[in-house]
Amino acid sequence: MEILTIDPTGDYAEAIDIAVGVLSRGGVVVYPTDTLYGLGANAMNHSAVRRIFDIKERDLSKPFPILARNMIWVKELAYFSEKQEKILSKIWPGKVTAILQKKDVVLDVVTAGTKTIGIRIADYPFTDKLLEKLGYPIISTSANISGDEPTLKIDEIIQIFSERRYKPDLIIDIGTLPKSEASVVIDMTTEKPKILRVGPSKPEELLKILEI
């Protein structure tokens, strides 16, 4: 398990290159986002995704959300209407995960065999550059053991995984992240969107957006 410490105010191009190398080889990376540290792998690589289940000690019946870089990517991964696209353009990039009907290109192991996929476009320079360089969506699940509370403190994350049998290949240490709640989750597979989880966004503002 390699730990790579980077300066959040500096140039992290080298860290991006190292992370992309690990992900391209089917590896698993702990990476910072605009909410929490994520545990990620190439979402289009079946064996890499399976490794995350082992590392998190997560049941295979539970799907994983993914991070996409932009709407072009999302259109390749999921189905949505013009009206829904207008909503998505207002909530992304940001701390909102949208549940959409998946296209066949999305692996069943990611969605636990369901027909839907949770997708988010993060508002965070590191993940944007990482996805740009990698060229594929990545798994976006909190870097913790299933059932445990996630932490913003990278030292705690390192300690957790260092004691486990299954470990990520690389941990990007950018320090303790600013306090943040988990992303809002919106189900957009029905005629009227449903807010499944309220996070940092103000519910009343989100409801106005969903009424487009």
C-alpha positions in Angstrom: 0.0 0.0 0.0 1.7 3.2 -1.2 1.0 6.5 0.4 1.5 9.6 -1.6 1.4 12.9 0.2 0.7 16.0 -1.9 0.3 19.7 -1.2 -3.4 20.7 -1.9 -2.2 24.2 -2.9 0.5 23.0 -5.2 0.9 21.2 -8.5 -0.4 17.6 -8.3 0.3 16.6 -11.8 2.7 13.9 -10.7 0.2 12.4 -8.3 -2.4 12.3 -11.1 0.0 10.4 -13.3 0.8 7.9 -10.5 -2.9 7.4 -9.7 -3.8 6.9 -13.3 -1.0 4.3 -13.7 -2.5 2.4 -10.7 -6.1 2.6 -12.0 -5.1 1.6 -15.5 -3.5 -1.6 -14.2 -6.7 -2.5 -12.3 -5.6 -1.1 -9.0 -7.6 0.6 -6.3 -6.9 4.2 -5.1 -8.0 6.3 -2.1 -8.5 9.8 -3.5 -9.9 13.2 -2.2 -13.2 14.6 -3.4 -15.4 17.6 -2.6 -17.2 15.5 0.0 -15.1 12.7 1.5 -12.1 10.6 0.6 -13.2 8.1 -2.0 -12.2 4.5 -2.7 -12.0 4.2 -6.4 -11.2 1.9 -9.3 -11.8 2.0 -13.0 -15.6 1.5 -13.2 -15.3 -0.3 -16.5 -12.9 -3.0 -15.1 -14.8 -5.9 -13.5 -12.0 -7.3 -11.5 -11.0 -3.9 -10.2 -14.5 -3.2 -9.0 -14.6 -6.6 -7.3 -11.5 -5.7 -5.4 -13.3 -2.7 -3.8 -16.0 -5.0 -2.5 -13.2 -7.0 -0.8 -11.4 -4.0 0.6 -14.6 -2.4 2.0 -15.9 -5.8 3.1 -19.1 -4.8 1.3 -21.9 -7.2 0.3 -22.1 -7.8 -3.5 -25.8 -7.0 -3.4 -25.1 -3.3 -2.7 -24.4 -1.1 -5.8 -21.6 1.5 -6.1 -22.1 5.0 -7.4 -19.6 6.4 -9.9 -17.9 9.7 -10.8 -18.1 10.9 -14.4 -16.1 13.9 -15.7 -18.9 15.7 -17.7 -22.3 15.3 -19.3 -20.8 13.7 -22.4 -19.6 10.8 -20.3 -23.0 10.6 -18.5 -24.8 10.3 -21.8 -22.6 7.3 -22.6 -23.5 5.7 -19.3 -27.2 6.4 -18.7 -30.5 7.3 -20.3 -32.3 10.6 -19.5 -34.7 13.0 -21.1 -34.1 16.6 -22.3 -36.0 17.8 -19.2 -33.8 15.7 -16.9 -30.7 17.0 -18.7 -31.7 20.6 -17.8 -32.0 19.5 -14.1 -28.6 17.7 -14.2 -26.9 20.8 -15.8 -28.1 22.8 -12.7 -27.0 20.3 -10.0 -23.6 19.4 -11.6 -20.8 19.7 -10.9 -21.6 19.5 -7.2 -22.5 17.3 -4.2 -25.5 15.6 -5.8 -25.7 12.0 -7.0 -28.4 11.2 -9.6 -30.0 7.8 -9.9 -30.5 7.2 -13.7 -31.4 4.3 -15.9 -28.1 2.7 -16.9 -27.0 1.7 -20.4 -25.6 -1.8 -21.1 -22.0 -0.5 -21.1 -22.2 -0.2 -17.3 -21.0 -3.3 -15.6 -23.6 -5.3 -13.6 -21.1 -5.7 -10.7 -21.2 -1.9 -10.3 -25.0 -1.8 -10.1 -25.5 -5.1 -8.2 -27.5 -6.3 -11.2 -30.0 -3.5 -11.1 -31.0 -1.4 -14.1 -30.0 1.9 -12.5 -26.8 3.7 -11.7 -25.9 6.5 -9.3 -23.7 9.1 -11.0 -22.1 12.3 -9.9 -19.9 15.0 -11.4 -17.7 16.3 -8.6 -16.8 20.0 -8.2 -13.2 19.3 -7.4 -10.1 20.0 -9.5 -8.2 16.8 -8.5 -11.0 14.4 -9.5 -11.5 16.4 -12.8 -7.9 16.1 -13.7 -7.8 12.4 -12.6 -10.8 11.5 -14.8 -9.5 13.6 -17.7 -6.2 11.7 -17.7 -7.7 8.3 -17.0 -10.5 8.5 -19.6 -12.9 6.3 -17.7 -15.4 6.8 -14.8 -14.3 5.6 -11.4 -16.1 4.1 -8.5 -17.1 6.7 -5.9 -17.6 5.1 -2.5 -16.4 6.4 0.9 -13.0 5.1 2.0 -14.1 3.1 5.0 -15.2 -0.4 6.0 -18.9 -1.0 5.3 -21.0 -0.2 8.3 -18.4 2.1 9.8 -18.7 5.9 9.8 -16.5 7.6 7.1 -13.8 10.0 8.2 -12.3 13.1 6.8 -9.0 12.4 8.4 -6.5 10.7 6.1 -4.4 9.4 9.1 -7.4 7.4 10.3 -8.0 6.0 6.8 -4.4 4.9 6.5 -4.6 3.2 9.9 -7.9 1.4 9.0 -6.6 -0.1 5.8 -3.1 -0.9 7.0 -4.6 -3.4 9.5 -6.7 -5.2 6.9 -6.0 -8.2 4.7 -7.3 -6.4 1.6 -5.8 -3.0 1.0 -5.9 -0.2 -1.7 -2.8 0.0 -3.8 -2.4 3.8 -3.4 -3.6 6.4 -0.9 -3.5 10.0 -2.0 -2.9 12.0 1.2 -4.0 15.6 0.8 -4.5 16.1 4.5 -7.7 16.3 6.5 -10.6 17.4 4.3 -12.9 20.3 5.2 -16.1 19.2 7.0 -18.7 18.1 4.5 -21.9 16.0 4.5 -22.4 13.1 2.0 -23.9 14.1 -1.3 -27.6 14.6 -1.9 -29.1 11.6 -3.7 -31.9 12.1 -6.2 -33.9 9.3 -7.9 -34.5 10.5 -11.5 -35.9 7.2 -12.8 -39.5 8.2 -12.1 -41.6 10.8 -13.8 -41.2 13.1 -10.8 -37.7 13.2 -9.2 -37.5 12.0 -5.6 -34.9 13.2 -3.0 -33.7 10.0 -1.3 -31.0 11.7 0.8 -30.6 15.3 1.9 -27.1 16.5 2.2 -25.3 19.9 2.0 -27.7 21.5 -0.5 -30.7 23.4 0.9 -33.8 21.2 0.3 -36.0 24.2 -0.7 -33.5 25.3 -3.4 -33.2 21.8 -4.7 -36.9 21.4 -5.0 -37.1 24.5 -7.1 -34.5 23.0 -9.5 -36.5 19.7 -9.7 -39.6 21.6 -10.7 -38.1 22.7 -14.1 
